[in-house]
Amino acid sequence: MTWKEQALPADHVPVKSGRVGVLIVNLGTPEAAEPKAVKRYLGEFLSDKRVIEIPQIIWQPILRGIILNTRPRKSAEAYSKVWTEGGSPLAVITREQAEGLQDRFGEEAHVRYAMRYGNPSIPDQIAALQEAGCDRILLAPLYPQYCAATTATVVDKAADALKSMRWQASLRTLPPYHDDSAYIDALAVDLTRQLDALAFDPEVLLLSFHGMPQRTLELGDPYHCQCMKSARLLGEKLQRDGMRIVTTFQSRFGPAKWLEPATDDTLIKEAESGTKRVVVAAPGFAADCVETLEELAIAGREQFTEAGGEDYAVLSCLNTSDAGMDMLEAIIRRELSGWI
């Protein structure tokens, strides 16, 4: 009888092991488009020391005394404009991405998804993967461009979860993929498809990335540089006669100076200078969310047309498109090399 055939002791604790897990992670979302739910979400999000780099003794009174008593209602209104029957678009799409990846990996890997802020949480999903027998886990933040306020805080949360575990899974982290040919090619293919389907020929393609405080660049964060490189590489692939490509940053918050040029200011300036036809893409977002569906598609249209613009469109993120899913599978398979 080999050791594999020997019966385990009667009192042996049953365990599962030997499987590979993949946890894709996106930023997060409130559980409902209501002020109370938004307040909980913002409270967690804006209390992260990597997101707001102000001493907590100064920041928390501002957050608790002012922001969480004023901003949730306004943010809830924005969410309500894009909410779906299945809930937040970001949560729905991220879940569908995980399901699509599971179909592609089959028995090779167990795929789940988490939100950095809100639910399902990173600790809960790591525990669920380990319960399913995954002792090797790839943590995959869906942020093409690295930033301490996004990628790093996902790793922080995962590390916090591992601290409480007696039996820790081995962890790998998907690197930023801002200049990966699989990412650039997927964007080029999918955006070209959408550009070809437009009812007008755009004069300007605005590549809008999520903004960050200017201070992050000055402190050495690579985010700005990686956004600009992604935009340059994508622009080289998307050369179209008569279309300029402009890179901007959206979603400013608070009085501090943020990365420029700002998306909203640029839309107004383009219209005021005579540009009539604009299309916007958000290549830094892995899935459509309130920032793309409301801030860009609804508020952005109003800003552009009120300033004199005419034709305006916002292109979808990669989401679960064929190009997007092929890209995710390719970069995740590469990082799982040696495990599957």
Secondary structure by P-SEA (a helix, b strand, c coil): ccccccccccccccccccbbbbbbbcccccccccaaaaaaaaaaaaaccccccccccccaaaaacccccccaaaaaaaaaacccccccaaaaaaaaaaaaaaaaacccbbbbbbbccccccaaaaaaaaaaacccbbbbcccccccccccaaaaaaaaaaaaaacccccbbbbbccccccaaaaaaaaaaaaaaaaaccccccbbbbccccccccccccccaaaaaaaaaaaaaaaacccccbbbbbbccccccccccccccaaaaaaaaaaacccbbbbbbccccccccccccccaaaaaaaaaaacccbbbbbbcccccaaaaaaaaaaaaaaacccc
